Amino acid sequence: MTTFTLPHQPADLHTLNALPRYWVDTANALATLVDEIDQADIIALDTEFIKRTTYYPILALIQVNTGKAVYLIDAPRLDLSEFWQALTEVPKMVWYACGEDLGIFYLLTDCPPLTNVFDVQIGVAYLSGRLQMGYSQAVNEILGIELDKGESQSDWLARPLSDNQKRYADHDVRYLLALYEVVKDALDKKGILAYVNEDSLLYTKELHANEHISDDKRYLEFLAPNYNKQQILVLQALIMWREALARAKNEPRTFIINKQALREIILTLPTTIKELAQTTINRKSLRLYGQEIIKLIKDTKPLPQDTLPLAEPTYTSKQKPFKNALDQAILTHSKQLGIPQNLLMKGRWINELLYLVYQDMPPVHLSDGLMGYRHDWVIQTVLPLLYQYRLNIISGFEATP
């Protein structure tokens, strides 16, 4: 089995710690930073935000490392329009685990999917095989720097920030450019840097799509293969109702109905308050919205099958005669490329290919993840392999409830 190890290159702490830090809370200070970003080839970023009790996250702080200095931006005080524009134009933006950060970026701007992002966490995963390694662990293992994470859950909207909060926020970007350089060099030496660049951009595109999904499509992420037609219709209606209500009240969706209660409601389709109370819906929501939920369930009428809001079927059959051959093909190709198996092929891509074989469709509209460096291998190896098991795959899909 291929083993993956992280590079270890102790950082030059004297140089890194010598970078000055500036607090940005005026329009003039922000304009100076924007000018510096306009001249930079690469910058590192992070954000601090609050979203525990709101629908929309509240951006509290933005950290920027330009290579010349670390800047802490007092986001609530400033008009950030020119700052966001500058970020879209800088040649390279370096983040670590950028999912929530770019979610806020896309929420606050009207920009298309970013094409200048490098997510160091993805690079670390390609080198180590560990998909979710945190920033502090990566900095420790690669640069030999131990970070204090004690302020991660603090109140970032408080002003003034404490010295500990500023230090914590500072460290999230002070060492990020150095981490990027070591990870980038290691990826380059292995010949897989292009794959990480590709997957970073794929991730930013997926985040953009998720931030712009319409309310009537949000139910798709909650679909289960055992839901019948009526349950799917109620699920769509309930998710749309919950989304509109959470947005109007500016509170988290889960404050209204959490995922477990949502699943129980769809499975049982209660038509009385007593039946609804048998689910794990919280008592406050039962009191405030119970009658509304019951009415929504009763008012959701069956639709003709051709208008049913179905998602692409998921292969759920336990019969997978192709599994060993597919696993071997993934293992062989991952060894050839020198990358972890769990990054080469994801479960949702496998399902996409199984469905394509089931429908006997030409592979002309593959999802973005199956394009790029994976494409030729998918076309030349994976699909021909799966077609050998087409009759079994057909049975697996048609046996799905």
GUTI-363776 format. One record per residue (C-alpha): residue in one letter; y, z, x negated; residue number from 0. Coordinates in steps of 0.001 Angstrom, whole numbers. Layout:
<atoms>
ATOM   resn        c2        c3        c1   resi
ATOM      a         Y         Z         X    NUM
...
</atoms>
This chain:
<atoms>
ATOM   resn        c2        c3        c1   resi
ATOM      m         0         0         0      0
ATOM      t      3470      -879     -1236      1
ATOM      t      5536      2187     -2143      2
ATOM      f      9295      2252     -1849      3
ATOM      t     11529      4483     -3916      4
ATOM      l     15267      4983     -3897      5
ATOM      p     17320      4364     -7037      6
ATOM      h     18723      7456     -8679      7
ATOM      q     22012      7025    -10469      8
ATOM      p     24083     10197    -10868      9
ATOM      a     27678      9575     -9899     10
ATOM      d     30699      9930    -12136     11
ATOM      l     32074     12925    -10282     12
ATOM      h     35171     13176    -12445     13
ATOM      t     36296      9689    -11440     14
ATOM      l     35296     10030     -7781     15
ATOM      n     36930     13418     -7332     16
ATOM      a     40115     12192     -8979     17
ATOM      l     40884      9919     -6011     18
ATOM      p     43930     11325     -4192     19
ATOM      r     43732     12156      -503     20
ATOM      y     46508     11447      1993     21
ATOM      w     47044     12631      5547     22
ATOM      v     48298      9770      7734     23
ATOM      d     50189     10897     10824     24
ATOM      t     53309      8689     10913     25
ATOM      a     53863      5002     11622     26
ATOM      n     55292      4484      8127     27
ATOM      a     52303      6112      6418     28
ATOM      l     49934      4003      8506     29
ATOM      a     51875       819      7650     30
ATOM      t     51526      1657      3953     31
ATOM      l     47778      2051      4381     32
ATOM      v     47524     -1236      6308     33
ATOM      d     49323     -2985      3431     34
ATOM      e     46811     -1504       993     35
ATOM      i     43879     -2608      3165     36
ATOM      d     45328     -6130      3270     37
ATOM      q     45069     -6236      -536     38
ATOM      a     41564     -4768      -745     39
ATOM      d     38283     -6629     -1084     40
ATOM      i     36182     -3736       147     41
ATOM      i     36806      -425      1930     42
ATOM      a     34611      2393      3223     43
ATOM      l     35119      3986      6637     44
ATOM      d     33924      6733      8932     45
ATOM      t     35194      8327     12127     46
ATOM      e     35161     11712     13836     47
ATOM      f     35237     11817     17611     48
ATOM      i     34520     14015     20614     49
ATOM      k     32379     12856     23532     50
ATOM      r     30484     15902     24743     51
ATOM      t     32299     16166     28083     52
ATOM      t     33819     12710     28606     53
ATOM      y     32671      9212     29513     54
ATOM      y     34887      7645     26889     55
ATOM      p     34674      9047     23352     56
ATOM      i     37953     10512     22103     57
ATOM      l     38752      9236     18630     58
ATOM      a     40049     12185     16629     59
ATOM      l     40061     11046     13001     60
ATOM      i     39483      7938     10900     61
ATOM      q     38548      8225      7237     62
ATOM      v     39229      5342      4863     63
ATOM      n     38412      4916      1185     64
ATOM      t     40251      1926      -312     65
ATOM      g     38954      2565     -3811     66
ATOM      k     42415      3796     -4769     67
ATOM      a     42663      6765     -2419     68
ATOM      v     41067      8502       551     69
ATOM      y     43085      8470      3772     70
ATOM      l     42588     10692      6809     71
ATOM      i     44223      9092      9844     72
ATOM      d     45409     11308     12700     73
ATOM      a     44196      8807     15296     74
ATOM      p     45517     10423     18516     75
ATOM      r     49104     10332     17226     76
ATOM      l     49288      6680     16242     77
ATOM      d     49309      3122     17555     78
ATOM      l     46341      1670     15666     79
ATOM      s     46677     -1980     16743     80
ATOM      e     47669     -3335     13314     81
ATOM      f     45118     -1097     11616     82
ATOM      w     42268     -2504     13723     83
ATOM      q     43462     -6036     12991     84
ATOM      a     43528     -5325      9257     85
ATOM      l     39940     -4103      9408     86
ATOM      t     38737     -7352     10983     87
ATOM      e     40289     -9283      8091     88
ATOM      v     39166     -7232      5080     89
ATOM      p     36319     -9068      3276     90
ATOM      k     33880     -6130      3378     91
ATOM      m     33764     -2936      5446     92
ATOM      v     31193      -390      4327     93
ATOM      w     29848      2159      6817     94
ATOM      y     26885      4514      6938     95
ATOM      a     24986      4498     10251     96
ATOM      c     27802      2606     11952     97
ATOM      g     26434      2554     15506     98
ATOM      e     28727      5054     17211     99
ATOM      d     31677      4182     14961    100
ATOM      l     31580       493     15867    101
ATOM      g     30980      1400     19497    102
ATOM      i     34405      3061     19439    103
ATOM      f     35873       148     17465    104
ATOM      y     34728     -2346     20102    105
ATOM      l     35849       -64     22919    106
ATOM      l     39385       192     21578    107
ATOM      t     39810     -3418     20498    108
ATOM      d     39272     -6829     22008    109
ATOM      c     37732     -8351     18905    110
ATOM      p     34550    -10459     18763    111
ATOM      p     31482     -9145     16890    112
ATOM      l     32482     -8158     13362    113
ATOM      t     31138    -10281     10522    114
ATOM      n     32302     -8201      7539    115
ATOM      v     30176     -5059      7988    116
ATOM      f     27622     -3639      5566    117
ATOM      d     25666      -636      6870    118
ATOM      v     24405      1303      3850    119
ATOM      q     21833      3120      5986    120
ATOM      i     20099      -216      6603    121
ATOM      g     20121      -874      2848    122
ATOM      v     18626      2573      2204    123
ATOM      a     15912      1821      4773    124
ATOM      y     15004     -1435      3020    125
ATOM      l     14667       436      -273    126
ATOM      s     12873      3527      1002    127
ATOM      g     11067      2583      4224    128
ATOM      r     12815      5532      5924    129
ATOM      l     14803      4167      8845    130
ATOM      q     17064      7094      9746    131
ATOM      m     17934      8797      6471    132
ATOM      g     21207     10685      6888    133
ATOM      y     24253     10168      4723    134
ATOM      s     24151     13550      2994    135
ATOM      q     20493     13089      2088    136
ATOM      a     21137      9609       703    137
ATOM      v     24107     10837     -1350    138
ATOM      n     21967     13667     -2681    139
ATOM      e     18892     11600     -3550    140
ATOM      i     20755      8597     -4962    141
ATOM      l     23980      9986     -6455    142
ATOM      g     22840     13548     -7104    143
ATOM      i     25692     15025     -5032    144
ATOM      e     25045     17818     -2542    145
ATOM      l     27345     17762       472    146
ATOM      d     28211     20595      2810    147
ATOM      k     27624     19481      6420    148
ATOM      g     28801     22739      7985    149
ATOM      e     31727     21174      9882    150
ATOM      s     29788     18382     11603    151
ATOM      q     30097     19988     15057    152
ATOM      s     33610     21371     14700    153
ATOM      d     36580     20591     16973    154
ATOM      w     38055     17431     15446    155
ATOM      l     40914     17371     17942    156
ATOM      a     42243     20700     16705    157
ATOM      r     45489     20525     14782    158
ATOM      p     46053     21390     12089    159
ATOM      l     42582     20676     10720    160
ATOM      s     41238     23372      8452    161
ATOM      d     40777     22768      4741    162
ATOM      n     37010     22767      5305    163
ATOM      q     37300     20128      8004    164
ATOM      k     39458     17912      5794    165
ATOM      r     37043     18337      2892    166
ATOM      y     34068     17457      5095    167
ATOM      a     35813     14378      6494    168
ATOM      d     36980     13346      3027    169
ATOM      h     33449     13536      1579    170
ATOM      d     32094     11203      4270    171
ATOM      v     33930      8315      2585    172
ATOM      r     34830      9576      -909    173
ATOM      y     31283      8887     -2169    174
ATOM      l     30410      6031       188    175
ATOM      l     31689      3185     -1992    176
ATOM      a     29760      4549     -4988    177
ATOM      l     26645      4853     -2822    178
ATOM      y     27116      1297     -1616    179
ATOM      e     27367       -66     -5157    180
ATOM      v     24130      1590     -6277    181
ATOM      v     22259       529     -3138    182
ATOM      k     23663     -3017     -3303    183
ATOM      d     22641     -3405     -6967    184
ATOM      a     19127     -2142     -6237    185
ATOM      l     18772     -4547     -3307    186
ATOM      d     20076     -7405     -5428    187
ATOM      k     17576     -6688     -8190    188
ATOM      k     14759     -6803     -5637    189
ATOM      g     16095    -10056     -4194    190
ATOM      i     16520     -8634      -703    191
ATOM      l     20276     -8083      -486    192
ATOM      a     20670    -11102      1798    193
ATOM      y     18188     -9580      4267    194
ATOM      v     20244     -6403      4531    195
ATOM      n     23468     -8363      4974    196
ATOM      e     21742    -10305      7737    197
ATOM      d     20471     -7209      9529    198
ATOM      s     23845     -5454      9213    199
ATOM      l     25508     -8361     10997    200
ATOM      l     22703     -8468     13563    201
ATOM      y     23315     -4786     14267    202
ATOM      t     27067     -5261     14707    203
ATOM      k     26406     -8108     17133    204
ATOM      e     23974     -5987     19160    205
ATOM      l     26488     -3129     19281    206
ATOM      h     29147     -5518     20558    207
ATOM      a     26825     -6828     23272    208
ATOM      n     25901     -3294     24320    209
ATOM      e     29547     -2272     24568    210
ATOM      h     30274     -5272     26798    211
ATOM      i     27228     -5173     29068    212
ATOM      s     28126     -5481     32747    213
ATOM      d     27308     -2636     35129    214
ATOM      d     24820     -4754     37092    215
ATOM      k     22727     -5274     33931    216
ATOM      r     22668     -1680     32660    217
ATOM      y     19575      -848     34685    218
ATOM      l     17470     -3077     32412    219
ATOM      e     17193      -411     29708    220
ATOM      f     15613      1985     32225    221
ATOM      l     12994      -392     33622    222
ATOM      a      9386       734     33523    223
ATOM      p      6438     -1627     33993    224
ATOM      n      5059       409     36911    225
ATOM      y      8208        47     39055    226
ATOM      n      7747     -2061     42169    227
ATOM      k     10335     -4428     43616    228
ATOM      q     12019     -1847     45826    229
ATOM      q     12195       678     43006    230
ATOM      i     13857     -1873     40741    231
ATOM      l     16487     -2621     43358    232
ATOM      v     17227      1079     43849    233
ATOM      l     17360      1563     40072    234
ATOM      q     19956     -1196     39734    235
ATOM      a     22050       181     42597    236
ATOM      l     21805      3761     41345    237
ATOM      i     22789      2856     37784    238
ATOM      m     25780       850     39022    239
ATOM      w     26866      3759     41228    240
ATOM      r     26446      6286     38413    241
ATOM      e     28382      4104     35963    242
ATOM      a     31334      3655     38300    243
ATOM      l     31415      7367     39155    244
ATOM      a     31157      8528     35530    245
ATOM      r     33934      6146     34525    246
ATOM      a     36184      7263     37378    247
ATOM      k     35629     10954     36612    248
ATOM      n     35618     10376     32831    249
ATOM      e     32514     12452     32318    250
ATOM      p     29134     11666     30699    251
ATOM      r     26640      9761     32804    252
ATOM      t     24090     12514     32240    253
ATOM      f     26377     15031     33935    254
ATOM      i     25703     13107     37149    255
ATOM      i     22022     12164     36749    256
ATOM      n     20138     12526     33496    257
ATOM      k     17358     10209     32384    258
ATOM      q     14492     12419     33542    259
ATOM      a     15955     12965     36999    260
ATOM      l     16712      9254     37281    261
ATOM      r     13082      8430     36523    262
ATOM      e     11856     10941     39109    263
ATOM      i     14193      9576     41793    264
ATOM      i     13017      6013     41200    265
ATOM      l      9354      7020     41258    266
ATOM      t      9645      9024     44504    267
ATOM      l     12541      7302     46325    268
ATOM      p     13520     10451     48266    269
ATOM      t     15030      9930     51723    270
ATOM      t     16031     13521     52443    271
ATOM      i     17981     16171     50544    272
ATOM      k     14858     18336     50518    273
ATOM      e     12884     15591     48790    274
ATOM      l     15725     14908     46334    275
ATOM      a     15839     18614     45496    276
ATOM      q     12233     18367     44278    277
ATOM      t     13436     16311     41319    278
ATOM      t     15163     17778     38272    279
ATOM      i     18608     16571     39337    280
ATOM      n     21106     19321     38511    281
ATOM      r     22210     21551     41379    282
ATOM      k     25861     20565     41131    283
ATOM      s     25065     16862     41470    284
ATOM      l     22679     17587     44321    285
ATOM      r     25470     19403     46150    286
ATOM      l     28216     16879     45391    287
ATOM      y     26328     13588     45527    288
ATOM      g     23024     14264     47275    289
ATOM      q     23914     12620     50565    290
ATOM      e     25441      9669     48731    291
ATOM      i     22268      9151     46702    292
ATOM      i     20065      9345     49789    293
ATOM      k     22285      6826     51588    294
ATOM      l     22167      4488     48604    295
ATOM      i     18351      4600     48587    296
ATOM      k     18152      3957     52324    297
ATOM      d     20727      1171     52253    298
ATOM      t     19071      -761     49433    299
ATOM      k     17320     -3560     51266    300
ATOM      p     14490     -5681     49868    301
ATOM      l     15548     -9048     48474    302
ATOM      p     13577    -12282     48314    303
ATOM      q     11394    -12343     45213    304
ATOM      d     13401    -15125     43560    305
ATOM      t     16561    -12989     43648    306
ATOM      l     14943     -9795     42404    307
ATOM      p     16775     -8405     39357    308
ATOM      l     13756     -8451     37050    309
ATOM      a     13779     -8018     33304    310
ATOM      e     11543     -9953     30967    311
ATOM      p      8008     -8577     31481    312
ATOM      t      6715     -6148     28882    313
ATOM      y      3200     -6424     27503    314
ATOM      t      1705     -3041     28340    315
ATOM      s     -1998     -3799     28400    316
ATOM      k     -4080     -1554     26178    317
ATOM      q     -6186     -4602     25355    318
ATOM      k     -4643     -6003     22173    319
ATOM      p     -7285     -8066     20397    320
ATOM      f     -4535     -9684     18333    321
ATOM      k     -3282     -6363     16929    322
ATOM      n     -5335     -6187     13735    323
ATOM      a     -4599     -9802     12801    324
ATOM      l      -896     -9371     13570    325
ATOM      d      -705     -6122     11610    326
ATOM      q     -2313     -7835      8636    327
ATOM      a        98    -10773      8835    328
ATOM      i      3056     -8355      8901    329
ATOM      l      1625     -6366      5975    330
ATOM      t      1009     -9497      3904    331
ATOM      h      4477    -10904      4464    332
ATOM      s      6194     -7563      3887    333
ATOM      k      4445     -7336       507    334
ATOM      q      5500    -10876      -349    335
ATOM      l      9126    -10081       460    336
ATOM      g      9057     -6557      -955    337
ATOM      i     10365     -4947      2242    338
ATOM      p      8948     -2278      4584    339
ATOM      q      6751     -3435      7450    340
ATOM      n      8757     -1497     10012    341
ATOM      l     11850     -3571      9210    342
ATOM      l     10150     -6944      9196    343
ATOM      m      8988     -6896     12802    344
ATOM      k     10113     -4650     15660    345
ATOM      g      8231     -3968     18855    346
ATOM      r     10719     -5746     21109    347
ATOM      w     10415     -8886     18977    348
ATOM      i      6628     -8765     19231    349
ATOM      n      6924     -8524     23012    350
ATOM      e      9315    -11481     23002    351
ATOM      l      6783    -13581     21095    352
ATOM      l      3911    -12454     23333    353
ATOM      y      5899    -13473     26400    354
ATOM      l      6743    -16820     24819    355
ATOM      v      3017    -17448     24227    356
ATOM      y      2225    -16313     27782    357
ATOM      q      4768    -18773     29193    358
ATOM      d      3750    -21442     26663    359
ATOM      m      7419    -22095     25931    360
ATOM      p      8776    -23847     22832    361
ATOM      p     10401    -21416     20362    362
ATOM      v     13888    -22855     20704    363
ATOM      h     15722    -19804     22048    364
ATOM      l     14482    -16952     19906    365
ATOM      s     16615    -13825     19756    366
ATOM      d     18915    -13438     16773    367
ATOM      g     16566    -10984     15047    368
ATOM      l     13870    -13651     14823    369
ATOM      m     16191    -16160     13245    370
ATOM      g     17419    -15999      9661    371
ATOM      y     14897    -14973      7035    372
ATOM      r     12185    -14137      9592    373
ATOM      h     12319    -17489     11377    374
ATOM      d     10054    -19724      9273    375
ATOM      w      7399    -17023      8996    376
ATOM      v      7485    -16445     12761    377
ATOM      i      7144    -20164     13490    378
ATOM      q      4562    -20978     10840    379
ATOM      t      2428    -17819     10866    380
ATOM      v      3019    -15399     13725    381
ATOM      l      3131    -17774     16683    382
ATOM      p        60    -19804     15637    383
ATOM      l     -1810    -16513     15174    384
ATOM      l      -833    -15277     18650    385
ATOM      y     -1740    -18593     20268    386
ATOM      q     -5308    -17995     19141    387
ATOM      y     -5322    -15083     21585    388
ATOM      r     -3405    -16770     24407    389
ATOM      l     -6040    -16191     27103    390
ATOM      n     -6094    -12486     26278    391
ATOM      i     -2290    -12367     26288    392
ATOM      i     -2153    -14070     29682    393
ATOM      s     -4588    -11512     31072    394
ATOM      g     -2513     -8698     29570    395
ATOM      f       696     -9845     31267    396
ATOM      e      -897    -10649     34598    397
ATOM      a     -2584     -7253     34679    398
ATOM      t       822     -5521     34343    399
ATOM      p      1706     -3738     37649    400
</atoms>
